[in-house]
Amino acid sequence: MPSRPESGTGWPVLTASVPLGAPPTWAVLERRLFDVLDEAWRAFRDRYTEPDGRLRFTGTAASRDGADDFYETFFNWPTLYLLGGHDDLLPATKLHWEGVTRQLSGLGYLVDEFERGYDWFHQGESMLLFYGICAADPADERFRERAERFARLYLPDSPSGNYDPITNTIRAPHNGAGGPRYGVNEEWASYPASLSNMRPYGLPLDDLPGIGTWSDLEDPGNAAAMGAAMNRRLGHGDTAINLAATGLATNAWLYGHDERYRDWALRYVDGWRERAAKLGGVLPDNVGPHGEVGELHDGHWYGGTYGWAWPHGIYSVGTAAVVAAVNTVLLTGATDRLDLGREALDLVLDKGIDGTVTATEMTNKPRWLASLGEGADRPTLLVPNRHGSAGWFDYQPPQLGLSAWLWQISGQECDARRLADIHRRSGYDWRTVREFRDKEEAGHEAPWLAYLRGDNPTFPEQMLRQALAQVGRRMALIEVDDADPAGVHFHHWQWHNPVVTEALLQLATGTPQVLYNGGLLPTRLAYFDADRRRPGLPPDVAALVDGAAAVDDAAAVDGAAPVGGGEPERIGVRLVNLSPTRTRRVVVQAGSMGGDTIDAVSLDVTADGRYPGDMREYAAGPLSGWRQRVAVNGPRVEVVLPPARQVRLELECRRRTGLPRYATPWT
């Protein structure tokens, strides 16, 4: 039954009264996943790290590439803690960040604990671990000081010189604590055909005289000419992937709302939006030293570092644009700057064709073969990922994570419509959950979206089984791994990291996996253990978001009224206490960063005294109950879960009613 707010909390306290009965399979699997992950991260730590947190590595460092891979090893460990991972996971994660930071400093990659200078496609990957720690423990002043120090590297008055306030550009594609780091990797001073790992991506520049195919790079003179041109053209000026640097500023702003960080991020984003507007909505990938698009590329809007032409196209440009767009919503509470990400995605969607993955040449085919399975043989929507001097090419299925995050952050019809359009044009079954994992630990957006749409009721059990299978496979890989630390590839540890969080984010919080190249993680719901006053679900408690307002938005494509424009949105969540003896108390918060409001909550309650019934009866009798609505008018409610009880809440929420920030309910 609902009760009065506890003294000093200021939020309603609700008590679950519905008996659990037979525990739902999803809840048992979810708690099992927490237990398995707790064993797994410890086994990984014991096998691959030193007592001070660094990775066991004695090999030779590359000139610029590699620092991100060390940090990526632990990228989702803070997320697991935020969801309810073991208490000692957070200090262990901090130990690894600090140990790896000392290790990379010794290898020459870092200056004052931050990347000396590299591209933001890779820096974004390395920052996920840091951002996660900041969100998990905002009271840690050491990490707050680091967050602000790192963000200041890009402010107009920074002695680093990364940012040019006159042209509103970041001066070089490679940048960091050492300032603009002109040029590209030293290993690419000559770019020969023997670079077999880069061959699938084709020529970095496709307009050099006498170099029209990869085989032309077999000539040493051509290889040297390509390396020189890359240093001159790809090693100077601004590039669209630098938009991910706005994550540094947003992360620092979330601590104390220092306007310097917000103002810089918004001005930098607006500079790219203005350039896109001049091109009719096409986001360019390069700006020269004097602030002109195409200055280093014969006037072309394509051709920049990690841009439209090479090596990834929309995968890199689109991700940076969506990361920055999401950041602007956090910084302002408004969605007007989401056009930065929307237009980039719509540009390629409008040029989509039908084709099969198996019969189409594409740079990332192994990923699609794994994620689509038999669906790879069926005609489906393919969009061009890249654009060069010959036009659009490299057709692949759309990356759903980008569109899912626009929908996640806005809750608006246009973003739901984009997903609905992709679904309608897809030739594979969105309901199928396949067992695979890439380094981003993402790619299961389709079956999750189908579940929220009410079209995939077994998804929770399937997804959790898939997650458990991935942990088991990683543990088996660790068991047979006999590699010499002196000779391992930098990705070796990522290939063995057994922590998985995609399933828990989707099911418990109603949120897609984080955007891997530098995204922050504002979840739809967040949980806090009220007894231990820490983030995450309490022990024995499982959570399942089984409905969201954006589902109604998606239905708007078929004529239903959209939710948005300040109207309340509804989020359905089930909470289950599997313990037969212990009461658990969980705080449910709208938005992990506290910027949303719960207007009211509805829940089912049962009549007191009807359960467990007469001990002489073979079964408990029928229960009577009713639906009750409780006013909240705040960001959170507390739910008391007596032993073996459950509750389904329907939260009436409004997004972006206040400024988000890093905080706990008690600070």
C-alpha positions, 0 to 999 in steps of 0.5 A: 500500500502507498504510504507517507514519505519517509522523513527527510526523503521528500518522495513517496514510498510505495509498498508492493503487495502482490505475491510473487508466486512462481518467479518469472523466468526473466527475473531469475535469469536477470539475477543469475546474470548479475551473479555470473558477471560478478564471478567473471570480472574477478576472473578476468582481473586475476588473469590479465591485470597486475595488483596496481590495476595495469594490464599485463603487457610488455610489448612495444607501443605504436606511435599513436594508436593503442591507448584507447584499447587499454581503456576499452578493456573495462569500458562497461564495468562502471555501467555494471556497477550502476545497474547493481554490480557488486560493491567492490566493482567500483573501487576495482574499476577505479584502480584499473583506470588509474593503473592503466593511466600510469601504464600509458603515461610510461609508454608515452601516450598520455600527458598529465593523465590525458591522451597526448593527441589522437583522433576522437573516433578512438579517444571517444572509445577510450573515454567511456570508462572515464565517463562511466566512473564519473557517473557512478561516483560523482562524490569522488573529487579526484575524478571531478578534478580530472573531468574539469581539467580534461574539458578545459583543454578545449576551451578558448583560453586553454594554453593547449591551443586545441581550439581556434575561437576565430574559426570555431574549429579544433585545429587538428584531427589528432588533438589532446593534452599536447595540443594539436598533433599534426600529421597521422600515425608515424607508421603511415609515413609511407602507405604501402599495399602490404598494410593488409589490415587497412586494405578492406577500407580502400585508398585513404585518398582517391584523387592522387595521380597514378594511384587508382587501386590498392595494387598501385600502392605496391610501388614504393613511390606511390606508397610514399606519395600517399603517406605524404598526402595523408600527413598534409591533408588528413593531418591538419584542420578540423574533422567531424569526428571532433564533435565527440569532444563535446562529451568532455565538456558535457561530462564536466558540466554535469558536475556543477553546471559550469557555463564555460563547458556548456557554452563551448560545446554549444558554440562548437556544435552550432559551427558544424550545424551552420556548415551543414546548413550551407550545404543543404543539410549535408554534414561535411567531414572537413574544415581547413586551417582557415575555417573553410570546408574543403580547403584541403580537399579541392573544395569537397565536403568529403575526404577528411580524417575518419570522414565520409570517404575513409575508412568508415563513413556514416559509422564514424561521422554519424556516431560523432554527430549523434553523440554531440546532438545528445549532449546538446539535449543534456546541456539545454533541455531542448531538442532543436539541435538534434538536426545535427544527427538526424540529417546525417542519418536521413541523408543516407536513408534517403539513398537506400536500396534493396540488397542482400548482405551476402551478395553485396561488397561491404567493409563490415560484412562479418558483423552483419553476417553474425548479427543477421544470421539467415537474414543476411541472405534476404533482400533488405534495406542497405544504405551507403556508408561512404562517399568519394569522388565517384559518389556513394558506396559501401552499402550496408544495413543501417546501424540501429543504435544511432536512430535508437539514441535519437529516439531515446533522447527525444521521445518525439514522433519524427525519431520514432517514425525513422525507426518505423521506416527502417523496420518496414524496409528491413527484410530480416525478422526484428524479433530474432535474438542471435548470439553474437558480441562485437567489441561495442557489445551492441547490435540487439536493438531490433528485437528490443524495439520489437519487444517495446512495440509489443511484438516480441513477448519472449525477448527478455528471456531470449536476451538474457540467455544470449547474454549468459551465453556470451559470458560463458564463451568469454570465460572459456576463451580465458580458460584456454588463453595461453598468449604471451603478454609480450606479444598480444595485440592491443585488442586481446583484452577486449576479445576476452572482457566477459562483462556484458551490459546491453541486456541489462540496460535494455531490460532494466532501464529501457535504454540502448547500449551506449554509443561506443565512440564517446557517448554519455549514458543518460538512461530512461530509468535509474535505480538506487539501493535505499538501504545501502545508499548506492546506485543500482538494484538491490540484491535479489531485485530484478527490473523489467521495463515492459513499456515506454512512451516512445512505443506510442510514438512509433504507433503514430506511424499507423495513425495513433496520436503521438506522445510529446510536446510536453504531454506526459509519457508512460513508462511501465516497469516491473519490480520483483523481489526474489528473496523469500526472507529479506525486504528490499527497498529500491528508489526508482528515478526518472532519468539517470541524471535527474532531469525528468519528473514523475507526475504520478505512478499507478500500481496494483495493490491487493487486499490486506490479509488475503495472502498466504491464506489458510494453512490447511488449504492446498493452495492460496485463495484468489486475491482481490485488488485494485489499481491505485494512482499516487501523485509524485511531482518529483524525480523519484519514488521509493518502492518497498519490496517485502519478501517474495513480492512484486509490483508493476509501476506505470510512471507518468513522466515528463522529460527535460523538466530540470537540469540533469547532473551527476548526483545521487538521491541523497546529495 
